[in-house]
Every structure is written in C-alpha cells, then in structure tokens.
C-alpha cells in the first residue's frame, strides 16, 4: 500500500516546492498530491509536507496550518523557511504587495512538527532515502537529526560559530562549507568562519556538521 503524501506551500520563493515535486515524481512508494498542481482538498494523509514559513499577520494561513496538523499522521517541515525561519527572519514588512506582512516564523511556532528538513532548498536526492527510512521505521542518524531539529526555532551559521567553532570542537572537515548555498562559510586558518553578510540563516551548515548535528540529538532526543 502506498503512502499518501500531501504538500502545501505557505509562500516563498518556491525553490523547496520545485525540489519536492522533482523528487516525488520518481517515487513509486507514494501517492503524492500537491496544491501546486491543483489538488486543493485537504484529507487525512499519512504524511503532510509543508514548505514556506508562517506569516503571523495572516490568520487564514494560521488556520490552514492547524487544519493540516489535524489531518496529518506525520507532519514534515520541508525546507529552511518552514523548519527554522531561514531568510524570512530578515523580513521587516512594509513591502508590496502585502506591506502588513511583518512577522514570519518557522511553522513549529504554531503547531507541533514531527520532522524538520532544513535546506535552501533541500536536495531532491535525499527525499527517497528519507521516505524509505520512514516506511521501514529505521531511525537512521539523519532521521534523528530531522526529528531533533523540530525542537529549535532558529539555526544558522551564527549558531554553528557559537556552538562548535568557538568551543574548539570543530574537526575542520569542511562539510559546512560544502553545504552552504550562498558561500557564507569559508576557511580561515584551518577553521570555518562566517561571512555574515552572506548568511541566509538556513541552518544547512549546522545539520550537516558532524559535531553540531550530534549536539542537536543529545540536546533534544537523549
């Protein structure tokens, strides 16, 4: 029996939506529906995947998010904006076409989330192993990381510097640099450093860091 997977985008650049649609097109284990391709009816689903942040100035979106939580057996925040706020944490409102949109948060500010998958956007290649791990019930390392990430409301290069680099527990593997979508991380004296003007607060560097990801698991799951 196939998993029923429903996708809703709360708004944003649509990069996460495109990544998800690309990945799910090849998934034979899922019956996938998305509002972006005309499936608007909200039914009970095995998995609901939400991309985009929640705007606290938009009550109808808040109610939609709560309805999705009620209908989902498992709810997944997909992408950095939905998981940890991402670049929308820099939003200050006053912009057209909706200048009253002032405050954006990750969706776990409103509802409980079962898994949060940061990335700007997450790679389509990681969706298949995630779904397979979910089906088999195997709590792999990255499944634990995504579960632990639901407990935080912000992650970024700033947190990586504070928690890992300045604590002198970095192993200089370079995973944070390779994973950063904007080139905000670079090596200085054999250790990663942050170009603050480039950081979009997506949290990708943090969850890809072997030290930081294990710190997340120890903090929130053990």
C-alpha positions in Angstrom: 0.0 0.0 0.0 1.3 3.4 -1.0 1.9 6.3 1.4 -0.4 9.2 0.9 1.7 12.4 0.8 0.2 15.8 0.6 2.2 19.0 0.0 1.2 22.6 0.9 3.3 25.6 0.3 2.7 28.5 2.6 4.5 31.0 0.4 8.1 31.8 -0.6 10.5 31.5 -3.5 9.1 28.1 -4.4 12.6 26.5 -4.5 11.6 23.9 -2.0 8.4 23.2 -3.8 10.3 22.6 -7.1 12.8 20.3 -5.3 10.0 18.3 -3.7 8.0 18.0 -7.0 11.1 16.8 -8.8 11.8 14.2 -6.1 8.3 12.9 -5.7 7.7 12.4 -9.5 10.1 9.4 -9.3 8.7 7.9 -6.1 6.8 4.7 -6.6 6.1 4.2 -2.9 3.9 7.3 -2.6 0.6 8.7 -3.8 1.7 12.3 -4.0 -0.6 15.3 -4.2 0.2 19.0 -4.1 -1.8 22.2 -4.1 0.7 23.5 -6.6 -0.6 21.0 -9.2 -4.3 21.5 -8.5 -5.0 19.2 -5.5 -6.8 21.5 -3.1 -8.9 19.2 -1.0 -7.4 18.5 2.5 -7.9 14.9 3.5 -6.4 12.7 6.1 -2.9 11.7 4.9 -0.1 9.6 6.1 2.3 12.5 5.6 1.8 16.2 5.1 4.8 18.2 3.9 4.7 21.9 4.4 7.1 24.3 2.7 7.5 28.0 3.4 7.3 30.0 6.7 4.1 31.0 8.5 3.2 34.7 8.5 1.8 35.6 11.9 -0.1 38.5 10.3 -2.2 36.2 8.1 -4.9 34.4 10.2 -6.2 32.3 7.4 -2.8 30.7 6.9 -2.5 30.0 10.6 -5.9 28.2 10.5 -4.8 26.3 7.4 -1.7 25.2 9.2 -3.7 24.0 12.2 -6.1 22.1 9.9 -3.1 20.4 8.2 -1.8 19.3 11.6 -5.2 17.7 12.4 -5.3 15.8 9.2 -1.7 14.6 9.1 -0.5 11.4 10.8 3.0 12.8 10.3 3.7 16.5 9.5 7.1 17.5 8.0 8.5 21.0 7.7 10.3 20.9 4.4 13.0 23.5 3.7 14.7 26.1 5.9 11.9 28.7 5.9 9.4 26.1 7.2 11.9 24.4 9.6 13.9 27.3 11.1 12.7 30.5 9.6 15.5 30.8 7.0 15.9 34.1 5.1 12.5 35.3 6.2 14.0 36.0 9.6 15.3 39.2 7.9 11.8 40.3 6.9 10.6 43.6 8.3 7.4 44.2 6.5 6.3 47.3 4.6 6.8 45.8 1.2 4.4 45.4 -1.7 2.1 43.6 -2.4 1.4 42.9 1.3 3.1 45.6 3.5 1.2 44.4 6.5 3.1 41.1 6.5 5.6 41.9 9.2 6.5 38.7 11.1 7.5 35.3 9.8 8.3 32.2 11.8 9.0 28.5 11.2 5.8 26.5 11.3 6.7 24.9 14.7 5.9 28.3 16.3 2.3 27.4 15.6 2.0 23.6 15.5 3.8 20.5 16.5 6.1 19.2 13.8 7.3 15.6 13.5 10.3 16.1 11.3 12.1 19.3 10.0 14.3 19.1 7.0 16.4 22.3 6.5 17.9 23.3 3.2 17.6 26.1 0.7 16.3 24.1 -0.9 16.8 20.5 0.4 18.4 18.3 -2.2 15.8 16.2 -4.1 18.2 13.3 -3.8 17.6 13.0 0.0 13.8 12.6 -0.3 13.9 9.0 -1.4 16.1 7.7 1.4 14.0 9.7 3.9 10.8 8.2 2.7 12.3 4.7 2.6 13.6 5.1 6.2 10.1 6.3 7.2 8.4 3.3 5.6 10.8 0.8 7.2 10.8 2.5 10.6 14.6 2.7 10.7 15.7 5.7 12.9 18.9 6.4 10.9 21.2 9.2 12.0 19.7 11.8 9.7 16.1 10.8 10.7 17.2 11.6 14.3 18.7 14.9 13.2 15.5 15.9 11.4 13.4 15.0 14.5 15.7 17.0 16.8 15.5 20.0 14.5 11.8 20.2 15.3 12.7 21.4 18.8 14.5 24.5 17.6 13.2 27.7 16.0 16.4 29.0 14.6 19.6 27.6 13.2 22.3 29.4 11.2 26.0 29.9 10.7 25.9 32.2 13.7 24.8 29.2 15.9 27.5 27.0 14.3 30.2 29.5 15.2 28.9 29.8 18.8 28.3 26.1 19.4 31.2 24.5 17.5 33.9 26.8 16.2 34.3 29.0 19.3 34.0 25.9 21.6 37.1 24.4 19.7 35.3 21.1 18.9 35.4 21.6 15.1 37.2 18.9 13.2 37.8 21.0 10.1 36.0 18.6 7.8 34.6 21.3 5.6 31.0 19.9 5.5 29.6 23.2 6.5 31.4 25.0 3.6 30.3 22.4 1.0 26.7 22.6 2.2 26.3 26.4 2.3 24.1 27.5 -0.6 25.4 31.1 -0.5 29.1 30.6 0.1 28.8 32.2 3.6 31.2 29.7 5.2 34.9 29.7 4.3 38.1 28.5 5.8 40.3 30.9 7.8 43.4 29.4 9.4 42.2 25.9 9.0 38.8 26.6 10.7 35.4 27.6 9.2 34.5 31.3 9.5 31.3 33.1 8.6 30.8 35.9 6.1 27.8 37.4 8.0 26.5 39.4 5.0 26.0 36.2 3.0 24.3 34.1 5.7 20.6 33.5 5.0 20.1 31.6 8.3 19.0 28.4 6.5 20.7 26.1 9.1 22.1 23.8 6.4 25.7 24.1 7.7 24.5 23.2 11.2 22.7 20.0 10.4 25.5 18.9 8.0 28.2 19.5 10.6 29.0 16.1 12.3 29.6 17.8 15.6 26.6 20.1 15.6 24.2 17.5 14.4 25.1 15.2 17.2 24.8 18.1 19.6 21.2 18.6 18.4 20.5 14.9 19.0 22.0 14.9 22.5 20.2 18.1 23.5 16.7 17.2 22.4 16.4 13.4 21.9 18.6 11.9 24.7 
